[in-house]
Amino acid sequence: MNPTGFLAPSWAWLFLLAIPLVIVYFLKLKRPRLEIPSLVLWHSVINDQRVNSPFQRFRKHLLLWLQLLILCSLILAVMQPFLRAGPESSENLPILVDCSASMGALDREHGKTRMELAKERVEELIERALPNRICLVAVGATARRLTEFTNNKRLLRKALEKLTVRDVTSNLEDGLRMAQALARRVPISAVALVSDGNFPDQETTGNRRIANVDVELPFELMYEKLPAAGPNLGIIAFNARRQTAAKVDGNQTPWDVFVRVDGSPDEETSGEAVLEQDGQPIDRLPFTLSPGQSQRLVFHVEAGGTSSLMVKIEPLGFDALASDNRAYLDLPVSRSLLVWCDPELISFRHALDPLPGVTVFPDGGDAGQPEIYDLAITETDEHTNPTIDAAVRLVVGRIPVDLRKLIATRPGTSTVIDWNKSSLLLQHVSLDNIEINDEPVRGEDVQDQDFREAGYEILATGRAGPLVLARRSPARLGFHLLFHTDRSTLPYRVGFPVLVKNAVEIARHEVGLAEIRGQPTRVLRPQVLEPNQYYRVVGPDGSTHRIRTGVDGILSGVPAPRVGRYRILEGGAEIARVGAGILDAGESSLLGAGEIIPRDKELKVTAASSPIETDRPLWPSLAMIAFFVLLVEWWYFQKKAAGATG
């Protein structure tokens, strides 16, 4: 392939302007005839007259050559010549810019963030891009297209200036899939990626760090890896566990609060972890981390009601990333677990009686029953009995409405063939030799994939179809026993009370009565509020989102791209406050992958520390040459001549 090219070759006709320029020097000038006494002083004039006479031998003339050089330089500049970067150079270049949390890390020498370095590199790409079209794509938790394909440098620079770091993990696969989608619209042979290489799903092979992406690359990926940042330490886990089953009546409940901090893989780091409760410091613990090690810190807290916890790290020495030095946790009100169990399910009620910290409804009276339960064990689901609202629901002996085309129950004897022993509901439960009189039977040509597509996970399977299913929905978790336990031998086995206890523990975790984990960034956990109401969510950076709850009162899908507290407002009143932190070991490690391996495993993309090569324009150089020659001509034939005359 030709290493050079022209973006506007049609302007080559301007070279025809050299013809009249040369003709001017050949034409004989028309001078007036005068009689003079002597020609001694007119020898030079006579020589010029000979030169300007047509069809005479052409004499060397410096001014003509300079003017031809100026003309050719200007014409070539108009044709916009360029040097190709390689055979893969294209007119459409998507540039993926990493904007995840680790891009906010500083280097110790210059104090620049990775994002500042990335903007400098992208600025160079834009400057060298010629009229080729560029599309800027920001890659954070998701990929966001900042511009369409354009060669408007002012528009590209404006979009680049607005790009900021978000306190989330990097989703490289989403960025590459967006590049794939762009390649279906316009021809793309290469995609540029500017990042520090801190991608998820990394593995270490020898001295190399490799990032695996489940994406096929129909284009060349030019990966420019930014220099590594300085040493860093951060919080990678923050959770609290209740010491007792439950405390009621406003008594203080003791909690064990666990904080795990991770350090730089290359240097020893140290600092202090400070725990604040409701805005007041209550304890601090010093720590020192060896290179690449983490440490678990334990605090003890007492709370009688809702309480907000924040842990922050105060580094001793340089710390590259500040956003992973804070994490948040909200302790719930101390209370017992509220369980609804149908009065007809005697075996379940007997298994619930000895469990501590559990209040079972109905309890013989209609007064004082809650509107929302933590756990509901019932023979009806939310479709047939929506009055029983619970975070976790265990439906016994009923096939879900949306599965009745896939499976039905017939009289007969069935046994459990296989079950998921790692499931939270069935762990430590043996289902061997259990006889079931109700036999669920799947329809013809119905496969396990059909249940998964409907949103269900199969936990136990019989001879003719599934026996136990699980389904997760926003702020809801449902388990379905497709057979009735009263028509089986399960209640007479040791595993039955274990199954009931597992359901209770699952409900405790779902509602935050057993263990609470720190809220990560990206998306806030669903909040249970009033149904069909608009709420305003204000982020720590002042950004606002207006979101409406559904008929179930669930507020979900609230973006949380920044570390800090998010306020939920109804009208002008604050009704809830949720804190979010990064809590991601990958972002705090600041380890960059040197290779990217796509799905096909054949093409390996190796990082380049030098700037990405693009087509280099030559017209600015040609324009400067023309300007310089013009100055020389002016000085030599005008300035010098004027000095000689004076």
N, C-alpha and C positions, 0 to 999 in steps of 0.2 A: 504494500500500500504506500502511496505517496506520503512522505512525512509532512508535506506542506499542503495548504489548500487556501481557497479564497471563499469568503462568505458572500461577496458581491462581485462575481466575475463579469457580470453584464456591463460594468463600468469600464471595461477594457477599451471601449471605443474612444475614450478620452486620449489615448495615445496618438490618435490622429491629429491632435493639436500640435504635436511636434513638427508636422509638415509645414504649416504656415510660419512657425517660428524659424525654421531653417530657411524657408524661402525669403524671409525678410532680410537675411544676411547675404542672399545671392542677388537680390534685386539691385539694379543701378539706381541710385538716388537722383532725382531731378534737381539740379542746381542752376541758379541764374548765371548767365554769361556776362562777365565783366572784363574790361581791358585794364591790365595792370602793368607797371614798368618792369617788374622782375618776378621770377618764379622761385627764387632761392628759398624764401620763407614758406613756400607752399608745397614742398615735397611730400610732407605727410598727408596733405589734402589730396594730392594726386594719387598717392598709394591707396587711400581709402576709396577713391573713385574707382580705382582698378578692382579692388575687392568687391565693390558693390555692382560691378558690371556683370551681367549674366554670362554664363557659359565660360567664365574664366576659371583658372585653377583656384580651388578653395584654399584660403589661408587659415592657419590655426588662429582661433579667436577664443580667448579664455572666457569672455562674457557669455558667448553662446553655449559653451559646455556647462557653465554654472547654471544658466537658465534651463537647459535640458535636464540637468540633474534635479533641479527644484521641481520641474514639471513632472518628471517620472516618479519622484518620491511622493508627490501629492496624489497622483493618479493611483499608485499602488496602495497608498493609505486609504483612498476611497474604496478600493476593491477589498479591503479588510483581510489581508493575508494572515495566516496563523500557522503555528507549528503544532502538529498533532501530538497528543500525549501518548498515543498508542493506537493499535487497531480497534480498541474497544471504545474510543471516544465517541460520544453521541450528542445529539442536539438536545436531548431531554435528560436532565440529571437530578434525581431526587437526592436530597441530603438529609439523612437521619441524624438528629442531634439528641443525644442522651440528656435528659433533664431530671434524672432521679436524684434521690437524696445525696448520694455519694459525690455528685457533681458539685456540691457546695463545699467540699473539703479543700482546705488550704495547704499549700506547700510551705515548708518552714523557711525557705530561702527568700522567696519573693513576696509571699503573702497573697498570692493570687489563687482564686478558686478554680476548680476544673472548668466551671461554666465560663469564666472569663477567658481562659485559654481556648475553650471550644469556640467561643464567639470570634476570637482573633483568627483561628484557623478557617472558620466558615467565611469570615470577611475576606480572607485571601482568595478563597474559592470563588466568591461572588465577583471579586475584582478581576480575576483571570478568566471569568466565564465566557467572555465574548458576548455576542448576541445569543449564545446557546441559552435554552430555557432551564430554569432551576425551580424546583419545588421543595420548600422547607417543611420538614416533618419533625415534630417534637415527640420524643419517646419517653414516657414515664410509666405510670401504671397502665395507661393505654396510649395509643398513638393518636396524635392530633396534627392534622394538616394545617400549617400556618399560612401557606400561600398556594395559589394555583401555579402551574408552570408559567414562568414569566422571565423575561430578560430585563425587566425594569429594576435596576439596581437600587433605586431609591425605595421602592416598595419592599424589596428583599431586606435591605438594611433596617427599615422600620420594623418589619416583623421580627428580625433577629434581636433588635434592641428590647422588644417586649418579652422575649423568652426568659423565663426565670426558673430557678430550681424548685421542684416540688418534693416534699418529704415523703416520697413513696419509693417502692422498689421499681427497678427497670423491667419493662416487658418487651424484650427485644423481639420476640416472636410476633407480637402485635404490630410492631413497626415494619418487620419484613413482610408480613401479610398485606399491610397497606401498600408497600412498594409493589407487591404482586398485583394488587388491584389496579394500581396506576399503570402497570405495564400492559394491562388489557385494554387501556384506553389510548395510550400513545406508545410509540416504539421506545423501549428503554433497554440499553445494553449494559449499563453500569449504574450502581447505586453506591453513594458515599455514606459512610458511617463514622461519626466523630464521637468518641466516648472514652471514658476511663476504663472500660472493660469490666465493670463490676456488675456482671449479669448473674441471674439465678441459675441453678442447675449446673454448677461448675464441678469439674473433677480434676484431680491432679494426677498427671502421668509423668513420672520422673521429675524434672524441673519445670515442666510445662503445665499451665493451667488452661483447661479447655472448657468452652461453653457449648453445650449441645442445644440445638434448636430444632424443633419438630416442624421445619419448614423446608420445602424444596426451593432452590434458588435458580430461577430461569435467567439470571443476569449475573454479571460479575459484581461481587461485593468488595469495595475498596474500604478497608477498615483501618482508620487512623486512631491509634491508641494514644491517649494523652499521658504525660508523665505522671508517675505515682505521687500521691500526696504525702504529707508527713505522718508521724505516728498518731494513733487515735485510740480512744477507748469509748465505749458506749453501753447503754442498757439494752439487753437482748431478751429479757424476760422479766415480767412483773405480775405477780399473782398473790392472792391471799386465800387462806384456808381457815375455816371456822374450827376452833378447838373442840367445841362440844356440838352435839346434834342441834340444839336450839336453845335460845333464851328468850323468854317472853316478859311481858309486863314492864317493858322499859328498862330491864336490867342490863348492865354492861356485858357485852359479849366479847370474849377474848379472840383475837385473830392472830395467826402467824402470817407475816408478810414476807414474801421471798422476792429477792432482787438478784438477777444474774447479770454481771458485767463482763464484757469481753474486751480484750486488749489487742494492740497491734501485733501482727505476726513476727515483726522483726526487732522490736525494741521493748524493753521493760517499761511499764507504765504504772502510775500510782495516782491515788486521789482519795477523796472522801465522798461517801454516799449520804445525802441528807434526806431524811423522810419528814414530810410536812403533812399534818392532818388539819383539814379545814383552814389552810393558809398559815398555820403555825408550826415552826420546826419543833419536832418532838424527840428526834434521835439522829445521831450521825455515826457512821462506821468507817474507819480508814481501811484501805486495801492496797495491795501491791500485786501486780500481775506480771508473771514471767512472759517472755515473748510467745505469742500464740496461745496463751492460756486464758481461761475464764474462771470466775469465782462466784460462789453463791453466798449472798448476804441474807441474814434472817433478822427481821424486826418483830417486835411484839406490840400489838395495838389493841386497845379496848374501845368499843363503840356501842352506844345504846340505841342509836337509830342510824339514819343515813349519814354517811361520812365520806368526805372526799380526801383521797390520798394522792400525793405527788412525791415522787422521788427524783432527785436531781444529783448529778455528779459534779463535783468541784475538782477538776484535774490539777495535779501538781506538776506543772510543766506544760509543754506545748501540746495542744489537742487540735487535730485537724478539722474535726466535724463537731459542730455545736448542737445540731438538731437531734442527735441521738443521746443527749445528756439529760433528757427529761422523759418521764413516763407518768401516766395517770391511772387511777383506779378509784371506783366508786363502790363503797360498801353499802349493802342494802339494809333495810330495817330487819332487826332480829325478830324472827317469828317461827312458828312451826309450819310444816308442809301441809297444804290444804289439798285433800284428796276427796274426790267424789267416787263412790263405788256403788253401783246399783244394788239395792237390797236383795235382789234375786241371786246375786253372785256371792253366795255364802262362803265358798271356799276362799275367795279373794279377801273377803272381810276378815276371815279368821287369820289369814296370813299377814294382814296389816295390823292387827291388834297389838302384837308384841313389839312392833317397831317403835323406837323412841322418836319424839319430835314430829309425830304424824297425827293430824286431826282428820278423822274420817267423817264425811257427810254422805247421805243424810244421817243425822244422829237421833232421830225420833221427834224432832221439833222443827217447825218451819222458820222460826225466828233466828236471826243472826247468821244466815247462810251467805257466803260470799258470792259476788257476781262472777268472779273469775277464779278458777281453781288451778293449782299447779299440776295436778295429775287427775285424769278422769279414767276410771275403769268401768266400761259400760258395754251394753249390747247394741248400742246405736252409735252411728258416726255423726259427724258434723252436718251431714246432709239431711239425715232423717231426724236428728234431734239437735238443732242449733242452739238450744237454750243452755246446754252444758258447754261452757267455754273453758278451755284448759290449755296450758302451754304444751303438755304431753298428754296424748290420748291413747289408751289401750282398748281397742275394740275387740270384743270376744264373739265369735260365732256368726259373723256377718261379712259378706263379700262387699267391698266398696262399690258404690253405684257406678263409677266410671270403669269398673273392671268386669261388669256382669256380661259383657259380650266376649270376654276372654276366658272366663272360668265360671263354673257352676258347681253346686254341691249335690251329691247323690247319696242315698243310703248305701252303706257298705263299710267294710273294715279297711283301714289304712294304717300304715306305719311310717315313721320318719326314716327316710333314706339317707339324708345328709342335712347338715345345718352349719351355719357360720359360727364357729366357736369363738371367733374374735369379736363378734357383735356384742355391744354393751348390754343388750337385753338377754342374750343367751350365754354369756360367759359364766363358766363354772356350772352350767346346767347340762345334764346328760339326758338326751332324748332317746336313748336306746330302748328298744322293746316296749315302747309306749303304743297302746292300741287306741285307735281313733275310729269312732263309729260314723262320723260324718266325713265323707271322702270328697275333698275338692278335686275336680277334674277339669283340666284345661281343654279348650275347644280344639277342633282339628286345625292343623297347621299353625297353632299358636306356639311361639317360641319364647324363651326367656327374654330375648331382646324386646318383645312387645311390651312386657311389663316394665322394662327399664325406660322405654320410650314414653310410657305413661307416667313416669316419675317414681316408680316403686323399686325397692331393692328386695330381692328374695333372700330371706334369712334361713328358712328351712323348707325342704322339699320332700313330698311324699312320692308314692309310686305313680300317681296320675296327675300331679300338679303341685304348685306351691302350697305350703301350709302356714307360713308366717311371713308377713311383708312389713316393710318399713317405708315411710315416706316423709321427706323433709320439705317444708314450705316456710315462707318468711315468718319467723317467731313462733312456729308451730312444728311439732314433731309427732308423728302418728305411727303406731304399731297395730297390725291387724292379725289376729289369730283367726284364720278362715274356718276353723273348726271350733265347736263349743267345748270348753274344758269339762263341763259336767257330763258330756257324753264321750269321755276319754278317761284313761287311767292316769293322766298327768297329775291331778290334785293329790294322788296317793303316793307320789314319788317325792324323794328328798329334794329334787331339783325344783319343785313348784314354789316353795317359799323363797328359794334363791332367786327365781325369776321375778317374783313380786318385789323382793328387795332391790333387784337390779332396776326395775321400773321406777322405784322410789328414788334411788340414787341418780338415775338419769334426770328425773324431774328436778331434783335439788340442784344439779349442775345447770340445767336449762334456765332456771329462775334465779340462779346466783345465790343459793342458800348453802351450798357446800364449798365451792371454790369459785373465785372470781379472777378472771384474767384481764390484763391490761388491754385497753382498746387500741388496736393498731390504726394507722392512718389508712387512707384510700376511701373507705366507706364506713360510716358509722353503723353499729349494730342496730337492728330494728327496735323501735321504741313503741310501747303500747300506750296510746293516747285516745282521745275521743274520736269516734268514727265520723267520716265525711266532714272533716274540719281542715281549714288551711292553717299552716304553721310556718313561721319564719325562722330559719336557722342562720345564725350569724357566726362566721368563722373567726379564728384568732387574728386574721389579717383584715377583718372588716367586711369580707365578702358575704353576700346574702343570697339565700335560696328560699324560694317560696314553694312549699310542697304540701299536697293534700293527702290526708289519710284515706284509706279505703273503708269499706263497710265493716271491716274487722278492727278498725282503729289502729292499724299498724302503720307507723311512719318508717319507711324503708327507702333505701337508695340515696341517702344523704351523702354527698361527696365530702371527703375529709382529706384534702391534699396537703394540709399544713399541721405541724405539731402545735398543740395548744388546746384550749377549751372552746367547745362549741356550745352556744347558747340557743335554746329552743324557746321561741317567743310565741305567745298567743295574744294577738293584739299588741299591746305594749308591755305586757307582763311576762317575765321570765318564769317558765314552768319547769324547766329542766336544764341541766348543764352536764355535758359529757366531754371528758378530756381524751385526747388521742396522741399517741407517740409512735415512733417508727417500729420499735421492737423487732428488728430484723437483723439477724447475725451477719447476713451477707453484706448489708449496707455499712455496718459498723466496721467490718474487716478491711474494707477498701482494697480488696484483692482484685486485680484486673486480669481477665483471661487474655492470653496471648494468641489463642486460636478459637475460631468459631467453626463448628462442624454441623452442617445441615443434616436433614433427614436421610438423604441418599448415601451419606458417609464417604462419598467419592471425592467431593470437592472440599478442600480444607482452606479456610480463609485465615491467613496469618496477619497479625497486626503489624502495621508499619508505624514507626515512631516519627518518620519524616513526613512533611506535608504531602498530601495527595496531589499527584500530578494531573493537571488538566490541560486542555488546549491553550497554548500561549499566543496571545494576539501580537502581531508585529506592527500594526498600523500606528500605535503611539511612537514607536521608534522611528518609523519612516517620516511621520509628521515632524518629529524633532530634528531629523536630518535636514528636511526641507527648510525649516526655520533657521537652523545653524548656517546652511549654505547661503540663505538670503542675507543673513547678517554679514557673512564674509564678503558677499558681493557688494553690499552697501558700503562697508568699510573700505574696500579696495578701490572701488570705482567712484565713490562719492566723497567719503571722508578724506581719503588720501589725496584725491584730486583737489579738493578744496584747500587742503593744507599746502599743496604745492603751488597753487595759484596765489595764496596769501604770501 
